[in-house]
Amino acid sequence: MTSQPPRSGEFETIDRYLAPLSRGFAGARGLTDDTASLIIGDGNEAVITLDTMVSGVHFLPGDPPDLIARKLLRVNLSDLASAGATPRTYFLSMSLPSSLIDGWIAAFAGGLDADQKSFGVVLGGGDTTSTPGPLTLSLTAIGETPLGQAISRAGAAPGQDIYVSGTIGDAALALALIQSAGVEQALREAPGLVARYRLPEPRVLLGISLRGLATAAIDVSDGLMADLGHICRISGVGAEVAAATVPLSPEARHFLSKRKELSEIVYCGGDDYELLFTARPEDAAKLSALSEKLALPLTRIGRTVAGDRPVLVSESGEEVSLASAGWRHF
């Protein structure tokens, strides 16, 4: 019997088998971004993204249905934000196990309704099916930008600054605590971290404001260093990140003071959904003013350099070795 070769990794699979299917559609960018663009007339282009969430993988089976719904919508809005797009509508696909009752679906819809009002989007359609497997949810979000102004991962160049919004590591620390101690203990010990894991905040206004300022951008979903690696790979640059400058919330600092063995999670854990972007040094004052206007910290954490990968650097100037750069599905 001949042995079968192992399955390729997630991004290798996309590059090898799926990216060729997008040839002839320039807006797909070779599947190198989480969004695609489509010219729609009147000087605008549509920006489209899709995410899938599976029970037990992206959320806990016992999580409140309204929070599951809001997270599903928000992770897609975060992708639109990374492209600088204004959200307009979304399409929803649900594969529902028979165990889910109307009350669960009503609460799920209530969560969507709340965030529709918060972010100015409406449901445009979708599909519902039954499944014998786990609850599976897929959402396609559509936004728009002025023609040619969508931000991609491809514009970074050596000598630029690297910024991240908000704080990093909260969601991953929450998940680590949930996995080791359970949800109830995590809620007692670190409620703010759990809230960040369950309900991320898509930086929609920031993304729109970064048009013309960010040279490349991505949202932090797979992990800070992994997602910066995507920018490096697509832009053809290297990056140096000063570990000490990565912004942490007070609750994360307190948690890590007791659990120092989890400190690496800050750099390689996912689910933060903050914006990670590069910008020209001469635009630093504009970004400082934008941070003040939005009341949102924008922290310079490093710079782009010649090379092809990101490096985390300690205060002594040495490269910090990480067991894993971030999350991969396979």
C-alpha positions in Angstrom: 0.0 0.0 0.0 1.4 3.4 -0.9 1.3 6.0 1.7 -0.5 9.3 1.1 1.4 12.6 1.5 0.2 14.6 4.5 -2.2 17.5 3.9 -0.6 20.9 3.3 -0.9 23.7 5.9 -3.7 26.2 5.8 -1.9 28.9 3.8 -0.1 26.5 1.6 -3.4 25.0 0.7 -4.8 28.4 -0.3 -1.8 29.3 -2.3 -1.6 25.9 -4.1 -5.2 25.0 -4.8 -7.5 28.0 -4.3 -5.6 31.1 -5.3 -5.3 29.9 -9.0 -9.1 29.8 -9.1 -9.2 33.6 -8.5 -7.1 34.4 -11.6 -8.7 37.0 -13.8 -10.3 38.8 -10.9 -7.9 41.6 -9.9 -10.0 42.5 -6.8 -9.3 39.1 -5.3 -5.6 40.0 -5.0 -4.6 36.4 -5.4 -6.4 35.5 -2.1 -3.7 37.3 -0.1 -6.1 39.4 1.9 -9.2 38.7 4.0 -11.2 40.9 1.7 -11.8 41.3 -2.0 -12.9 44.4 -3.9 -15.4 44.9 -6.7 -15.9 48.2 -8.6 -19.5 49.2 -8.2 -19.7 52.6 -10.0 -20.2 56.1 -8.7 -16.5 56.2 -7.8 -16.7 53.4 -5.2 -15.7 49.8 -4.9 -17.3 47.1 -2.8 -15.2 45.3 -0.2 -16.3 41.8 0.6 -15.2 39.4 3.3 -16.4 36.0 4.7 -15.8 34.2 8.0 -17.0 30.9 9.4 -17.4 30.0 13.1 -17.8 26.5 14.4 -19.0 25.5 17.8 -16.1 24.2 19.9 -13.5 25.8 17.7 -14.4 29.5 17.5 -16.7 29.7 20.5 -17.8 27.6 23.4 -21.0 25.5 23.0 -22.4 27.1 26.2 -21.7 30.7 25.2 -24.8 33.0 25.2 -26.3 33.0 21.7 -26.6 36.8 21.5 -22.8 37.1 22.1 -22.1 34.3 19.5 -24.1 36.3 16.9 -22.4 39.6 17.7 -19.0 38.0 17.6 -19.7 36.5 14.2 -20.8 39.8 12.8 -17.9 41.7 14.5 -15.1 39.5 13.2 -16.3 40.2 9.7 -16.6 44.0 10.4 -13.1 43.8 11.7 -11.9 42.5 8.3 -13.7 45.4 6.6 -12.1 47.8 9.0 -8.6 46.5 8.1 -9.4 47.4 4.5 -10.7 50.8 5.5 -14.2 50.0 4.3 -17.5 51.4 5.5 -19.9 48.4 6.4 -23.2 48.2 4.4 -24.8 44.8 4.5 -24.2 41.1 5.3 -25.4 37.7 4.4 -25.8 34.9 6.9 -25.6 31.1 6.6 -26.6 28.9 9.5 -26.2 25.1 9.8 -28.3 24.3 12.9 -28.4 21.1 15.0 -31.8 19.9 15.8 -31.1 20.4 19.5 -31.3 24.2 19.1 -34.7 25.6 20.0 -36.5 28.7 18.9 -35.5 30.5 22.1 -31.8 30.1 21.1 -32.5 31.4 17.6 -34.5 34.3 19.0 -31.6 35.4 21.3 -29.1 34.9 18.4 -31.2 37.2 16.2 -31.5 39.7 19.0 -27.7 39.9 19.2 -27.5 40.7 15.5 -30.2 43.3 15.8 -28.3 45.1 18.6 -25.1 45.2 16.5 -27.0 46.2 13.3 -28.0 49.3 15.1 -24.5 49.9 16.5 -22.7 49.6 13.2 -25.2 50.7 10.7 -25.5 47.4 8.7 -28.6 45.3 7.7 -29.1 41.7 6.8 -29.2 41.2 3.0 -30.0 37.5 2.8 -28.5 34.1 3.5 -29.3 30.4 3.9 -30.3 28.0 6.7 -29.8 24.2 6.8 -29.9 21.5 9.4 -26.8 19.5 10.4 -26.0 16.4 12.5 -22.7 18.0 13.3 -21.8 21.0 15.4 -23.4 24.4 15.0 -21.7 26.1 12.0 -22.2 29.8 11.2 -20.9 31.7 8.2 -21.3 35.4 7.5 -20.4 37.4 4.4 -20.0 41.2 5.0 -20.0 43.8 2.3 -18.6 47.4 2.7 -17.4 50.1 0.4 -14.5 52.5 -0.1 -13.8 55.2 -2.6 -12.3 53.7 -5.7 -8.6 52.8 -5.2 -8.6 53.6 -1.5 -9.1 50.1 0.0 -6.1 49.2 2.3 -4.4 45.8 1.6 -1.5 43.9 3.1 0.7 44.7 0.1 1.8 48.3 0.6 4.4 48.1 3.4 8.0 49.1 2.6 11.3 49.0 4.6 11.7 52.0 6.9 8.0 52.4 7.9 6.5 52.3 11.4 4.4 49.5 12.7 1.3 50.3 14.9 -1.4 48.4 16.7 -4.6 49.7 18.1 -5.9 49.1 21.6 -4.4 46.3 23.7 -3.1 42.8 22.7 -3.4 39.4 24.3 -6.6 39.8 26.3 -8.7 37.3 24.4 -6.0 34.7 24.2 -5.3 34.9 27.9 -9.0 34.6 28.6 -9.2 31.4 26.4 -6.1 29.9 28.2 -7.8 30.5 31.6 -11.1 29.1 30.4 -9.4 26.0 29.1 -7.5 25.4 32.3 -10.1 26.5 34.9 -13.5 26.6 33.2 -15.8 29.4 32.2 -17.2 30.2 35.7 -13.7 30.5 37.3 -12.5 32.6 34.4 -15.5 35.0 34.8 -14.7 35.4 38.5 -10.9 35.8 38.0 -10.7 37.9 34.9 -14.1 39.1 33.7 -12.6 41.8 31.5 -10.5 39.4 29.6 -13.4 37.0 29.0 -15.5 39.9 27.7 -12.8 40.7 25.2 -12.7 37.1 24.0 -16.5 36.8 23.7 -17.2 40.2 22.2 -14.4 41.9 20.3 -14.6 45.5 19.2 -14.1 46.0 15.5 -12.2 49.2 14.8 -14.5 50.4 12.1 -14.0 54.2 12.5 -10.2 53.7 12.8 -10.1 51.7 9.6 -12.0 54.3 7.6 -9.7 57.0 9.1 -6.6 55.1 8.0 -7.3 55.5 4.3 -4.3 57.3 2.9 -2.4 56.9 6.2 -1.9 53.1 6.5 0.4 51.6 3.9 -0.7 48.1 4.8 -3.1 46.7 7.4 -4.6 43.5 8.9 -6.7 42.7 11.9 -5.1 40.6 14.7 -7.1 37.4 14.5 -4.5 34.7 14.3 -2.0 36.4 16.6 0.2 39.5 16.5 3.3 38.0 15.0 1.4 35.6 12.7 -0.7 38.4 11.3 2.4 40.7 10.9 4.0 37.8 9.1 1.1 38.0 6.5 2.0 41.6 5.8 5.7 40.8 5.6 5.0 37.9 3.2 2.7 39.9 0.9 4.6 43.2 1.0 8.0 41.6 0.7 9.5 43.1 3.9 10.8 42.1 7.2 9.8 43.6 10.6 11.2 44.2 14.0 8.8 44.4 17.0 10.0 45.5 20.4 8.4 43.1 22.8 8.3 45.7 25.6 6.2 48.1 23.6 3.3 45.7 22.8 0.4 47.3 24.7 -1.3 45.3 27.4 -4.4 46.1 29.4 -4.2 46.5 33.2 -6.1 43.3 33.6 -3.7 41.4 31.3 -0.7 42.8 33.2 -2.3 41.7 36.5 -3.1 38.3 35.2 0.4 37.8 33.8 2.0 38.8 37.1 0.5 35.6 38.5 0.9 33.5 35.4 4.2 34.5 33.8 4.4 31.2 31.9 1.6 32.5 29.7 3.5 35.6 28.6 4.2 34.2 25.1 0.5 34.1 24.4 0.5 37.9 24.1 2.5 37.7 20.9 1.1 34.6 19.3 -2.5 34.3 20.7 -5.4 35.4 18.4 -8.9 36.8 18.7 -7.9 40.4 19.6 -9.3 41.9 16.4 -7.3 45.1 16.8 -5.8 46.7 13.7 -2.2 46.1 13.0 -0.8 48.5 10.3 2.2 50.1 8.8 2.6 53.8 8.2 5.2 56.3 6.9 7.3 58.0 9.7 6.3 61.4 8.5 2.6 60.6 9.3 3.3 60.0 13.0 1.8 63.4 14.1 -1.4 62.7 12.0 -1.7 59.3 13.7 -1.2 60.8 17.1 -4.0 63.3 16.4 -6.2 60.5 15.1 -5.6 58.5 18.3 -6.7 61.4 20.4 -9.8 62.1 18.2 -11.0 58.5 18.5 -9.9 58.1 22.1 -8.2 54.9 21.0 -4.5 54.1 21.8 -2.4 53.6 18.7 0.9 52.2 19.8 4.1 52.2 17.7 5.6 48.7 18.3 8.3 48.5 15.7 9.5 49.1 12.2 9.7 47.4 8.8 13.1 46.4 7.5 14.7 44.6 4.6 13.8 40.9 4.9 10.9 38.6 4.7 9.6 37.8 8.2 8.8 39.5 11.5 11.2 39.3 14.5 10.3 39.9 18.1 13.1 41.7 19.9 13.8 41.8 23.6 15.0 44.9 25.5 18.5 43.7 25.2 18.2 43.6 21.4 18.1 39.8 21.1 15.5 37.9 19.1 12.8 36.3 21.2 12.2 32.7 20.2 8.5 31.8 20.1 7.2 28.2 20.1 4.5 29.3 17.6 3.8 32.5 15.7 0.1 32.1 15.9 -3.0 30.1 15.1 -3.4 27.9 12.1 -6.5 25.7 11.4 -4.2 23.0 9.9 
